[in-house]
Amino acid sequence: MLNGKNILITGGTGSFGKQFVRTILKNYKPNKIIIYSRDELKQFEMAQKFNDPCMRYFIGDVRDLPRLQKAMKDVDFVVHAAALKHVPIAEYNPMECIKTNVMGAQNLIDACIANNVKSTIALSTDKAASPANLYGASKLVSDKLFVAANNLTGTNDIKFSVVRYGNVLGSRGSVIPYFEKLIADGATSLPITEPNMTRFWITIQDGVDFVLKNFARMQGGEIFVPKIPSMKMTEMAKAIAPHLEQEVIGIRPGEKLHELMCPVDDSHITLEFHDHFVIKPSITFSMPVDYTTNAINEKGKNVKAGFEYNSRDNDIWLSHEELLLKLKQTKEEEK
């Protein structure tokens, strides 16, 4: 699918981007992999490790439409991973979050259409489902933009879809590296915002594999949601540091007690497949699409009325042993 193709990743110097590049170089022979991001130091450091002849590094911001349009020339596939993601920082700097996550999303869509990019997948978050914070609200708007973009493509074969998943194990800026640093610095306790809090968890590699699979599955307009495990934050802390006490510090601004990926209000447009869900577009496209059968002939079925997929009532849960094994595998893959 990606052999001989040109692939661009916005925010490509992040944890997802690096693992995505590592996976593509291992399994495919692309013509170009373009890393589009705004931090020259991160690009420099990444280029020392990922220096295959197909690699290209473009300095640019998703807020800059002309630069995006230049970077998109002859690109076949786009993964949109660039975003301002930290919940408290977005609450404190709301307009900056909107400029990147909303206006940047529209810029990317416009650049993809102008360059006739074949397939684009935008990375979203469980926080975009019934959002309680600005970050989640901005990503919900972004999701809506990418879904609606399929009505702007005319007769061109251009598709936009969204992948939505939960917390990424070991990703830069997530809670696990934060806890590990506290432990390394000699902390006597770990901060827990709320004892009953749960989260969805996915490894970086599973996230990458899910995106690649959905490039094959997509027909345009879907929000793809993987079936992934949940874990209580208290259990995660026990698994990492069973010898440390836990200090309850209270929920931070904009945080939820439990996360949500398929809201009950979308149950009438949600399909269940064997390993994932699909939220169909709430709008009608000019060309009707049967989402019950995807592009690789997998069959889905409508969920029951009132269905909701949340981290509290999930059927799949991570054990301490499974968490530690996944963390170990993630660290080994990054070496």
C-alpha positions as CSV (number, residue, x, y, z in Angstrom):
1,M,0.0,0.0,0.0
2,L,2.8,2.5,0.9
3,N,5.5,1.1,-1.4
4,G,6.7,3.9,-3.7
5,K,4.4,6.4,-2.1
6,N,5.0,9.8,-0.5
7,I,3.9,10.1,3.1
8,L,3.7,13.2,5.2
9,I,3.3,13.3,9.0
10,T,2.5,16.5,10.8
11,G,3.9,16.7,14.3
12,G,6.2,13.9,13.1
13,T,8.9,14.3,15.8
14,G,6.6,13.1,18.5
15,S,6.3,9.6,20.0
16,F,3.7,8.5,17.4
17,G,5.6,10.0,14.5
18,K,8.9,8.2,15.4
19,Q,7.2,4.9,15.8
20,F,5.2,5.4,12.6
21,V,8.4,6.1,10.7
22,R,10.2,3.1,12.3
23,T,7.3,0.8,11.3
24,I,7.1,2.1,7.7
25,L,10.9,1.8,7.1
26,K,10.7,-1.8,8.5
27,N,7.7,-3.0,6.4
28,Y,7.5,-0.8,3.3
29,K,9.7,0.9,0.7
30,P,8.2,4.4,0.4
31,N,9.5,7.0,-2.0
32,K,9.5,9.8,0.6
33,I,8.6,10.2,4.3
34,I,8.2,13.9,5.1
35,I,8.4,15.0,8.7
36,Y,6.5,18.3,9.1
37,S,6.9,20.1,12.4
38,R,8.0,23.4,13.9
39,D,10.9,22.4,16.3
40,E,14.3,22.4,14.6
41,L,16.0,20.7,17.6
42,K,13.6,17.8,17.6
43,Q,14.0,17.4,13.8
44,F,17.8,17.5,14.1
45,E,17.8,14.8,16.8
46,M,15.3,12.7,14.9
47,A,17.4,13.0,11.7
48,Q,20.4,11.5,13.5
49,K,18.4,8.3,14.1
50,F,16.2,8.2,11.1
51,N,18.5,9.1,8.2
52,D,17.2,6.7,5.5
53,P,17.5,8.3,2.0
54,C,13.7,8.6,1.8
55,M,13.5,10.8,4.8
56,R,12.7,14.5,4.4
57,Y,12.5,17.1,7.2
58,F,10.3,20.2,6.7
59,I,10.2,23.0,9.3
60,G,6.7,24.4,9.3
61,D,3.6,25.0,11.4
62,V,0.1,23.8,10.6
63,R,-1.0,27.4,11.2
64,D,0.9,28.3,8.0
65,L,-1.2,27.3,5.0
66,P,1.3,28.4,2.3
67,R,4.0,26.3,3.9
68,L,1.7,23.3,4.2
69,Q,0.7,23.6,0.6
70,K,4.4,23.5,-0.5
71,A,5.1,20.5,1.8
72,M,2.1,18.6,0.4
73,K,3.4,18.6,-3.2
74,D,3.1,15.0,-4.7
75,V,2.1,13.6,-1.3
76,D,-0.1,10.5,-1.4
77,F,-0.8,9.8,2.3
78,V,-1.0,12.2,5.3
79,V,-1.1,11.5,9.0
80,H,-2.2,14.5,11.0
81,A,-0.6,14.1,14.5
82,A,0.2,17.8,15.2
83,A,-1.8,19.2,18.1
84,L,-1.5,21.1,21.4
85,K,-2.5,18.3,23.7
86,H,-2.0,19.2,27.3
87,V,-5.3,19.8,29.0
88,P,-4.3,22.4,31.7
89,I,-2.1,24.3,29.2
90,A,-5.0,24.5,26.7
91,E,-7.3,25.8,29.5
92,Y,-4.8,28.5,30.3
93,N,-4.0,29.4,26.6
94,P,-7.3,28.7,24.8
95,M,-6.8,30.7,21.6
96,E,-3.4,29.1,21.0
97,C,-5.0,25.7,21.3
98,I,-7.7,26.8,18.8
99,K,-5.2,28.2,16.3
100,T,-3.3,24.9,16.1
101,N,-6.0,22.3,16.7
102,V,-8.9,23.9,14.8
103,M,-7.5,26.4,12.3
104,G,-4.5,24.1,11.7
105,A,-6.8,21.3,10.9
106,Q,-8.7,23.3,8.3
107,N,-5.3,24.5,6.8
108,L,-4.3,20.8,6.5
109,I,-7.6,19.9,4.8
110,D,-7.2,22.8,2.3
111,A,-3.6,21.8,1.5
112,C,-4.6,18.2,1.0
113,I,-7.4,19.1,-1.4
114,A,-5.2,21.6,-3.3
115,N,-2.6,18.9,-3.8
116,N,-5.0,16.0,-4.5
117,V,-3.7,13.9,-1.6
118,K,-5.3,10.5,-1.8
119,S,-5.9,9.6,1.9
120,T,-5.6,11.6,5.1
121,I,-6.1,10.3,8.6
122,A,-6.3,12.7,11.6
123,L,-5.4,11.5,15.0
124,S,-8.0,12.4,17.7
125,T,-8.5,11.6,21.3
126,D,-11.1,10.1,23.7
127,K,-11.3,13.6,25.1
128,A,-13.1,14.7,21.9
129,A,-16.2,12.6,22.8
130,S,-18.6,14.8,24.9
131,P,-15.7,17.1,25.8
132,A,-15.2,18.6,29.2
133,N,-12.2,20.7,28.4
134,L,-10.9,23.0,25.7
135,Y,-8.4,20.5,24.3
136,G,-11.2,17.9,23.8
137,A,-13.6,20.5,22.4
138,S,-11.0,21.7,19.9
139,K,-10.3,18.1,18.8
140,L,-14.1,17.5,18.4
141,V,-14.2,20.5,16.1
142,S,-11.2,19.1,14.2
143,D,-13.0,15.7,13.9
144,K,-16.0,17.4,12.4
145,L,-13.9,19.3,10.0
146,F,-12.2,16.2,8.7
147,V,-15.4,14.3,8.4
148,A,-17.1,17.2,6.5
149,A,-14.0,17.6,4.3
150,N,-15.2,14.6,2.3
151,N,-18.0,16.9,0.9
152,L,-15.4,19.3,-0.5
153,T,-13.4,17.0,-2.7
154,G,-15.7,17.1,-5.8
155,T,-15.0,14.3,-8.2
156,N,-11.4,13.8,-7.0
157,D,-10.5,10.6,-5.3
158,I,-9.6,12.2,-1.9
159,K,-10.6,10.7,1.4
160,F,-10.5,12.0,5.0
161,S,-11.0,9.9,8.1
162,V,-10.3,10.1,11.9
163,V,-8.7,7.7,14.3
164,R,-9.8,8.2,18.0
165,Y,-8.0,6.4,20.9
166,G,-7.1,6.9,24.5
167,N,-3.9,7.5,26.5
168,V,-0.7,6.2,24.9
169,L,1.6,4.1,27.1
170,G,4.9,5.8,27.5
171,S,4.3,8.7,25.1
172,R,6.1,12.0,25.7
173,G,4.3,14.1,28.3
174,S,2.0,11.3,29.5
175,V,1.6,10.3,33.1
176,I,3.8,7.2,33.1
177,P,7.1,8.9,32.2
178,Y,6.1,11.6,34.7
179,F,5.7,9.0,37.4
180,E,8.9,7.3,36.4
181,K,10.8,10.6,36.7
182,L,9.3,11.1,40.2
183,I,10.4,7.6,41.2
184,A,13.9,8.2,39.8
185,D,14.1,11.5,41.8
186,G,13.3,9.6,45.0
187,A,9.6,10.5,45.5
188,T,8.0,9.0,48.6
189,S,4.5,9.1,47.1
190,L,2.8,9.4,43.7
191,P,0.0,12.0,43.0
192,I,-3.4,10.6,42.1
193,T,-6.0,13.0,41.0
194,E,-9.0,10.8,42.0
195,P,-9.0,7.2,43.3
196,N,-11.8,6.0,41.0
197,M,-10.4,7.6,37.8
198,T,-10.1,5.2,34.8
199,R,-8.5,5.7,31.4
200,F,-8.2,3.8,28.1
201,W,-4.7,2.7,27.3
202,I,-3.0,1.8,24.0
203,T,0.7,1.2,23.1
204,I,2.4,3.4,20.5
205,Q,2.9,0.4,18.2
206,D,-0.8,-0.6,18.5
207,G,-1.8,3.0,17.6
208,V,0.5,3.0,14.6
209,D,-0.8,-0.4,13.4
210,F,-4.4,0.8,13.8
211,V,-3.7,3.9,11.7
212,L,-2.0,1.8,9.0
213,K,-4.9,-0.7,9.0
214,N,-7.4,2.1,8.6
215,F,-5.7,3.5,5.6
216,A,-6.7,0.2,4.0
217,R,-10.2,0.2,5.5
218,M,-11.2,3.8,5.0
219,Q,-13.9,5.0,2.6
220,G,-13.9,8.5,3.9
221,G,-15.8,10.1,6.8
222,E,-15.4,7.4,9.4
223,I,-14.2,8.0,13.0
224,F,-12.3,4.7,13.8
225,V,-12.2,3.7,17.5
226,P,-10.2,0.6,18.6
227,K,-11.3,-1.8,21.3
228,I,-8.5,-1.2,23.9
229,P,-8.2,-1.9,27.6
230,S,-8.9,0.3,30.5
231,M,-7.1,0.7,33.8
232,K,-7.7,2.6,37.1
233,M,-5.1,5.2,37.7
234,T,-4.5,3.8,41.2
235,E,-3.8,0.4,39.7
236,M,-1.4,1.8,37.2
237,A,0.5,3.6,40.0
238,K,0.6,0.3,42.0
239,A,2.0,-1.6,39.1
240,I,4.8,0.9,38.5
241,A,5.6,1.6,42.1
242,P,4.0,-0.9,44.5
243,H,6.2,0.3,47.3
244,L,5.0,3.9,47.2
245,E,2.0,5.6,48.8
246,Q,-0.5,7.4,46.7
247,E,-1.5,11.0,47.5
248,V,-4.9,12.2,46.2
249,I,-4.5,15.7,44.9
250,G,-7.9,16.3,43.2
251,I,-9.1,16.5,39.6
252,R,-7.2,19.0,37.5
253,P,-9.0,21.7,35.5
254,G,-10.9,20.1,32.6
255,E,-10.3,16.5,33.6
256,K,-13.0,13.8,33.5
257,L,-13.4,11.0,36.0
258,H,-13.8,8.5,33.1
259,E,-13.1,8.9,29.4
260,L,-15.4,8.2,26.6
261,M,-14.9,7.2,22.9
262,C,-18.3,6.3,21.6
263,P,-20.9,8.6,23.1
264,V,-24.5,7.4,23.7
265,D,-25.8,10.3,21.5
266,D,-23.9,8.7,18.6
267,S,-25.2,5.2,19.2
268,H,-27.6,5.4,16.2
269,I,-24.6,6.0,13.9
270,T,-22.1,3.6,15.5
271,L,-21.1,0.3,14.0
272,E,-19.2,-2.5,15.8
273,F,-16.5,-4.6,14.0
274,H,-14.5,-7.4,15.5
275,D,-11.7,-5.3,16.9
276,H,-13.0,-1.7,16.5
277,F,-16.0,0.6,16.3
278,V,-16.8,3.1,13.5
279,I,-18.8,6.3,14.1
280,K,-20.4,7.1,10.8
281,P,-20.8,10.7,9.6
282,S,-23.8,12.5,11.0
283,I,-24.1,14.4,7.7
284,T,-25.0,13.0,4.2
285,F,-22.3,13.0,1.5
286,S,-23.1,13.6,-2.2
287,M,-22.0,10.0,-2.9
288,P,-23.7,7.5,-0.5
289,V,-21.4,5.1,1.3
290,D,-22.2,1.7,2.9
291,Y,-20.1,1.8,6.0
292,T,-21.3,-1.7,7.2
293,T,-18.7,-3.2,4.8
294,N,-15.4,-1.5,4.7
295,A,-12.8,-1.3,1.9
296,I,-11.2,-4.6,2.9
297,N,-14.6,-6.3,3.1
298,E,-14.8,-6.5,6.9
299,K,-18.4,-6.5,8.1
300,G,-19.9,-4.4,10.9
301,K,-23.2,-4.2,12.6
302,N,-25.2,-1.5,14.3
303,V,-24.8,-1.2,18.1
304,K,-27.8,-1.2,20.3
305,A,-29.7,2.0,21.0
306,G,-28.1,3.7,24.1
307,F,-24.7,2.0,23.6
308,E,-21.8,3.9,25.1
309,Y,-18.1,2.9,25.0
310,N,-16.4,4.4,28.1
311,S,-13.3,3.5,30.2
312,R,-15.4,2.7,33.3
313,D,-17.7,0.0,31.8
314,N,-15.2,-1.4,29.4
315,D,-15.0,-5.2,29.0
316,I,-11.2,-5.2,28.6
317,W,-8.9,-4.4,31.6
318,L,-5.1,-4.2,31.9
319,S,-3.5,-6.3,34.7
320,H,-0.4,-5.1,36.4
321,E,1.6,-7.7,34.6
322,E,0.2,-6.8,31.2
323,L,1.0,-3.1,31.8
324,L,4.6,-3.7,32.8
325,L,5.1,-6.1,29.8
326,K,3.7,-3.5,27.4
327,L,5.9,-0.8,28.8
328,K,8.9,-3.0,28.5
329,Q,8.1,-3.8,24.9
330,T,7.5,-0.1,24.1
331,K,10.9,0.9,25.5
332,E,12.7,-1.9,23.6
333,E,11.0,-0.8,20.4
334,E,12.3,2.7,20.9
335,K,16.0,1.6,21.2
